[in-house]
Amino acid sequence: DSLGNISSTNQSSNTISLNNNLLLYYDFNNSSSYNSQNSTSTVNDLSGNGYNGVVTGTKISYDSDEKAIYFPSDATVDDGVYISGLNYVSGPSDKLNELTIISRIKIPNHNNDLENTIMSFDRSAVWRYTVGSTQSESGLSNSSGKPSFRITNKQGTFDSDASSSYSGDLRDGRWHDVAVTFKANVAGGLKYYVDGALVHTATNTFEPISNHIDSETPRFGWIG
């Protein structure tokens, strides 16, 4: 899929926006964040926090027409943008009580049952935000084309998706603004948005994201 802007600066009525506590902001359409003309592998963090990204692997490329990073279907776990500096410590000490991810994505029109990863921490162990999920509670065939989110906490590992209430399919070859919000210890604290509209609310109440395998630390983030 083509992964476009991870952005939280839009303030129009049909977009989700963050008002504070912005940790990370990449914009592949902004030369201050990513200068494709210099064949650089660095993605500058526009949040001011210094969590720059590094483009790695041999499969992904910059699409100058779309002004986006392109991830082909045969991309491997070594292909992506890894986030430097921002990490979580495994075990119970480092907990995530709230989390919001906003991204602009475009997935080619197809009917294949695939998991398209937007962003994750350590690929799968902490949390993973995808379109379609190989481990979704509703199954890959039902979750394909739907926003999905996987987390681990002291209660276990949970795989959620929006298939029960979102009838759309993000595998339509169009650009979409997608977002997921997570808030611990609140009923309905996990919500999915597509193009500014709330499309699904998980009714569960989740403990904070935490309690990962202590031997695998620290955990770093990946885009793609």
Stockholm file with secondary structure:
# STOCKHOLM 1.0

chainA/1-224         DSLGNISSTNQSSNTISLNNNLLLYYDFNNSSSYNSQNSTSTVNDLSGNGYNGVVTGTKISYDSDEKAIYFPSDATVDDGVYISGLNYVSGPSDKLNELTIISRIKIPNHNNDLENTIMSFDRSAVWRYTVGSTQSESGLSNSSGKPSFRITNKQGTFDSDASSSYSGDLRDGRWHDVAVTFKANVAGGLKYYVDGALVHTATNTFEPISNHIDSETPRFGWIG
#=GR chainA/1-224 SS CEECCBCCCCCSTTSCCCCSCCCCCBCTTCTTTCCGGGTCCEECCTTSSCCCEEEESSSCEEETTTTEEECCTTCCTTCEEEEEEEEECTTTTSCBSEEEEEEEEECCSCCCCCCEEEEEETTTTSEEEEESCTTCTTCHHHHTTSEEEEEEETTEEEEEESTTTCCCCSCSSSEEEEEEEEETTSTTCEEEEETTEEEEEECCCCCCBCCCCTTSCSEEEEEC
#=GC SS_cons         CEECCBCCCCCSTTSCCCCSCCCCCBCTTCTTTCCGGGTCCEECCTTSSCCCEEEESSSCEEETTTTEEECCTTCCTTCEEEEEEEEECTTTTSCBSEEEEEEEEECCSCCCCCCEEEEEETTTTSEEEEESCTTCTTCHHHHTTSEEEEEEETTEEEEEESTTTCCCCSCSSSEEEEEEEEETTSTTCEEEEETTEEEEEECCCCCCBCCCCTTSCSEEEEEC
//
